[in-house]
Amino acid sequence: MSDIRRNHRRLKAATTLVGAVALFGGGAALGNVLAESDSPPVETVALSSVRTHELGEVSATADQEGTQRAAAARTDITAAAKAAVDRVAGAATEATLESEQGSLVWEVGVLAPDGDWHQVTVDAGNGKVVRERTEHDEDDRTDAALARQAKVTLADAVDTAVQAVPGRADEASLDAQWDSGRRLHWSVEIRGEGGRTHQVYVDALTGLIMDSR
């Protein structure tokens, strides 16, 4: 379950998702907050606001470019994840800031109550849902069982990480692999001062920081 869904890389498409208060549920177990949903895909809408050409000259390093993008996103990672679960019931298990067709978007992965995995694309400028899709994979059941064990939400993990390392989070994902063993945790990428990139690891059961690099 490396990054839970990263093995199947669902963050290249968007999904149908419905609202759930669970995203900001203050550490409630994901398994307790999922509600049923089977919504059809919606049509793609035009991307609105933050255009990548507005960022100015591309920086020499990937870290600096990533920092520029994170600073330009008017909708932050927790607001994007909330927009996703406000569309379809479920719990956000990852979110990443990406560039699509010259615009900045958040790609959010969500676990639905029936064990299906959903993707939703959120405009990083106005926070509106752009596109949705539901996907299936042979490892869905195993990944869903692991994800339901989490007692710390994406929003709570990001808040903890940013308090420890000031900056803007541009990626967060639930993962079970830790060194040579297994330990369910959130990996949060933060763009800090001077363009530096930090990885903060938050225990998905206790909410405590495991490591920061």
Protein Blocks (a to p, Z undefined) as FASTA:
>chain_A
ZZhlmmnopmlbccdddddfklmngopafklmgccddddcddddddfklpfklnopadfb
fklmmmmmmmmpmbdfklmmmmmmmmpgcddfbdcdddeehiacdddddddfkopacddd
ddfklopafbdcddddfklmmmmmmmmmpmbdfklmmmmmmmmmgcddfbdcddfbehjb
ccdddddddddehhiacdddddfklopafbdZZ
